[in-house]
Amino acid sequence: MQFPSSLPSLHQAFIEQALPKLISDPRIVGVAASGSYADNTLDTFSDLDIVIAVEPKAFDSIMNDRILITSALGDMVAGFTGEHVGEPRVLITLFGPELLHVDFKFVKVEDAATRVDEPVILWARDSRLKEALSQGKGAYPEANAQWIEDRFWVWIHYAGTKIGRGEYFEALDFLSFLRSQVLGSLALQEAGYEARGVRKIERLLPDFAEKLKKTVAIPEKESLLDATEYAVKLYLEIRSPVLTVRKKAQRLSLNYLQMLRDTAKG
């Protein structure tokens, strides 16, 4: 097997000892690696994203045995399912003693066709996994600029209400949401990258990352207002010119922030 040139030795050792154990389970018909493994962009801080393709009739059985299957692959010190990220088929695990994060996604073999990237097959019992991955092309969902514009000014007013009420940590959480779901995603997409929030934005868009620093506040009213207003400034800089602008909502929300500013000064 040829490994990516960027694969750290810890990650390689895990794959080499785990793969024969997965192969020995007749319910499993293929194993692939996605994410930074498939892109050959791993480093020592990377996790492993493993796709385990399963015989359709054995899927329920495999899902019941996931913890047993993965715990047999090494010193698994923790593991839990991914309902909190909307993907119950994923098992999120941590292996020791030298810590390695591994995400296992269990899918019926034909369902491997639905994907957000292009996994690399590590092993396959037959041709079905290859055939599934040959269908279409994996693509990360795009950020919908109109969807964001339709909501953005409601969100800004919401942030203002939290700041005005003194719920400063709620406002801090909201600014994090804006950076990930709006500002980072739109900026990356505009630059030709996948809209993955603020993932690797320091490396991909260093100038924009510098600007994002001004949206990071401390839990105080003036700092939060400064950060929120700067987030608005960045949004207006990267907002698509080809959409229906919610002008009235924009004007009223900005007026609301100004009112909070004036009240703080008073």
N, C-alpha and C positions, 0 to 999 in steps of 0.2 A: 504494500500500500504506500502511495506517495502522499506525504503530509504537506500542508502549506509551509512555506519557508518561515513564516512568522510564528509558527506553533511553539509555545514554550514547552520545555521538557516535562513539566508537571502535567500539563494538559495531554501531551502525547502518551505519557505513561498511563494515565487514566484510561484513555481510549484503548490502548493496547491490551490492558488487562480486563477491561469491561466488555469489549466486543465479543470474545469467545463465549462469555457467559450469556450474552443476549442471543447469540447464534444458536446456543444449545436449547433454547425454548422454541418448540415447533410452532407455537402460535405467532411468533414474530417472523415476518417475511422480508423485512429490510430495515436498515439503520442509515440515517443520513445526518449530516451536520449542517446547520444554517448559521446565520449571523456573521460574526467576524471571521469564523472559520472559513465559510464559503467565500468571503471577500478577501481572505488572506491579509487581514488587518489586525491580527491578534497582538496582544502584549501580555505582560505578566499579570495585569489587572483584569484581563478578559475572563468572562465566564464561557461555558460551553453550552451551545444550544443543540440538543440532540432530538431528532425526529425518529420515532419508533413506529414503523408501519406494521399493522397487525392484520391477521386474517379476520375478515368481517364477522364471521360467526363466532370468533373467539374474543371479540372486542369487550363485551361485558365482563368476561372472565379476567381479561388482562387488566381492566380498570379496577376490578376488585383486588387484584394482586399487585398493583403498582408499587406499593411500599415494599413488599417482599422482594419484588424483582430488583428494584434500585438499591435496596439495602444490601443485596448480595454482591453489588459491584465494587464495594470498597467500604471504608470506614465512614458510613453515612451518619453524620451527627445530628442532622435535622432534615425534615422534609414536610412539605405541605402542598395542598392543591391550589390552583390558581383562580378560584372564583373571584377573588378581589380584583383581578385584572380582566375579568370577563372571559376567562379561558379555563374551564374546569378540566379540560383534558391535559393541562400542563401540571407537572409535578416539579416544584421548585425545591432544590436540594443543596445541601452543603456537605462536602466530604472533607475529612481530615486525614492525618493530623496536620499536614500542610494544607491550609484551607483552599478549597476549590469549589466555586459555585457552578452547579450544573442544572440546567433546565431540561427536563424531558417532556416532549410532547408526544402523546400516544394518539395515533389516528388509524382509522380503517385505511387500508392501503390505497383505495381509490380516492379517499379524501385528501391525500397528500397533494393532489392537484391544486387545491385551494391554499394559497400561500402568499406571503408578502416579500419573499426573496427567492433565491435559487439555491436550494440545499445541494450539498455534495454527497453523493451516495458513498457510504463507507463499506457497506456489504448489502447484498440482496440474494434472497433464496431463489428468486426467479425474476422474470422481466417486468412484473407488475408495477413495482415502485418506479422504475425507469419510465415506463409508459405513462404513469400518472404525472410524473414531473415533466414529461414532454408536452403536456397539455397546457397551452397558453404560456404566460410568463408571469412570474411572481412580481408584484409591485406593491410598494407601501402606499396606503391611502393618501391621496392629496389633501392638502388643506383647502377648504372651500371658502374663497374670499367673500362671496356674497353671504354665505351662512354666518360667517364671523361678523360682517358688517351689520347684519340684521340683529345681532345680539350685543355687539360691543358696547354701545352706549348705555344699554340696560345694565351691563356689567360695571361700567364706570360709575353709574349712579349708585349701584349696590356697594361698591367700594367706598364711595363717599358716605353712605349711611353708616357703615361700620366705623369709619374714621370719626364721623361726627358723634357717634354714640360712645366712643372710647373703647371699642372692641378692636384694639390695635393688633392683636395676634391673628384675629380673623382677617384683617386687612392685609397682614403680611402673607398669609396663605393665599389670598386672592392674587396678590402681585406675582407670586410664584406660578399660579395658574396662568396668568396673562403671559408671562415669559415663555412658558412651555407650549400652551395651546394656541397662542396668537403670534406673539412677536418672533420667537425663535422659529416656529414652523413656517411662517410667511417669509421670513428673511432667507431661510435655507432653500425654500422652494423657489423663490425669485432668483437665487443664485445657481439653480440647477441641481440642487441636492434634494434628497428625500425630506419630507416635512416631519422630522423626528424631534419636534420640540426644541430643546437646547442640547441635544445629544451631540457631543464633539464640536460644539459651535466655537469653542475657544481656538481650535485648530483650523476649522473650515472657514470661519468668518471672524478673524481676530479683531478687526476694526469694529464690527457690529457688537462683538462680545464686550468690547470696552464700553460701548454706549449702554449696553444692558446693565452694567454695574450701577448706573444712576437710577435704575428701577429697584435696587435693593435698599431697603429702608431699615431703620431701627423702630421699635415700638413706641414712637412718639408722634404726635399729631402733625407737626410741621414736616418732619422727615417723611411721613407717609403721604402727605399731600404733594411734596416735591417729587417723590417716586412715582406717584400715580399720574401726575401731570406730565412727567417725562415719558412715561409709558404711552400716554396719549400722543405725545410728540412723535415718538418712534413709529407708532401705528400709522399716523397720518403720512409719514415719510414713505412707508412701504405699502400703504393701501393701494390696491389696484385701481387704476383710473377707469377701468371698464367694469363698473358695477353700479347698482342703484344706491346712492349715498343717502343715509337716513339723516338728512340735514337738520330737521327740527329736533330729533332726539339728540343729535350731536350738540346743537346749540344749548339746549336746556340742560344737558348733563354737564357741559363745561361751565355753564352759569352756576350750577349747583356746587361744583368744586370751588368756584370763585367765592361763592357765598360762605362756604366753610372757611376759606382762607381769610376773608374779611372778618368773620366772627372770631377766628383765632387771634387776629391782630387786635380786635376790640377788647 
